[in-house]
Structure formats: structure tokens, C-alpha cells
Amino acid sequence: MAEKKNRSFLRKAAIFTALIAVYLIVAIPFKVMEVIPGFTDIRPVSMLMPVYGIFFGIPGCIAYAIGNLITDIISDSLRWSCIAGFAANFAGPFCYWLFWARLSKQSFTLRNHKNLLKHILLILVDALLVAGMITPFVVLSYPDVDAKLFFVMVLINSTAFPILIGIPLIILLQDELGLKPIYLPRKDKQITRHKT
């Protein structure tokens, strides 16, 4: 029994570490493409936000936030505003997990047109949330930063990459590679419990 628990813990720790490593591999090469030096850059890594939330739940949300913090440290971009950045980079994937795992009555798939539209709307709402969490903190801490440009860049990064790259990636992971979200929607759980 103890050995089984140890194996389960090691597996979860390995997945968590791998998620952080993937984040860093995708994020670090683009840190040189700064729009506002030290504050915002072109962020293709934003495509992973829904992936981490939907497929890996709360551990994915934590890994995404930690990956962002490590990237800030490595790229010498660590500032007071990183506190809001950490919170927003946890909240971003968490919104995807919350919607698809707890609020949606349907099992997750983007092959369904209705679900795809819901997901795109969720990306837009999530982008507004992330930009709304980080921008005021940056502007209050660093008044010289152009608030409008910063807000728009966070918005663009948090919508363009999850839509253009994230959606095809999710479809590939789920349909072609067979990756399943680590949760079951409530409806599915009730059915499973009823059968057992």
C-alpha cells in the first residue's frame, strides 16, 4: 500500500516537474521579444494556459504560475508586479479548469461547435481577467509604464495564442494522442458512482 502511494506521488511529482519544464522551454526563447522591456513580451507560452488548466487541473495551474515566476527570475524581470503576475498566471488556467470541470454540464471536447464557441468566449473572458489583474498592479508600482500598451499586450497574448495555437494543440492532445483531462465532469462522476 505504501509502495503504491509512493509510486503515485512520484508520478505526480514527475508530471508537475515536466509541466514546469515544458513551460520554460516554450517561454524562455521568446523573452528577448520584449514590447515593454522588463514587463511584457511576445508570449506564445500563453497557448499552454488552457491546456494546463483543462488537462492537469489545480497542479497544472500551480505549475503554470511557477513556470512564469521562474521565467521572470531567469530573464532578470523579477519585480514587485510579479506578485500580481503569479496570481494572474494561476487564475488564468484555473478559470479553464473551473468552467470545464465544475460549471459545464458537458464532457470536454472542442470537436463540438457549441463547445468550441464556449471555449473561445472563455478565452476572451480569461484574457480580460488576467490583464485586469496584472495591469493595475504594474501601473501602481511603475507609473512610467504605458498602461494602455501593457493592457493591450496582455490581452493580445492571452487571446491570440490560446485561439490560434492552443485550440489546435488541445484537439491534437485529446483526439490524436488520447490525453484525457484529469477530472471527470460532475455529470460523468454521478453516472460512474451510480453504476458501481
Disulfide bonds with the S-S distance in Angstrom:
none
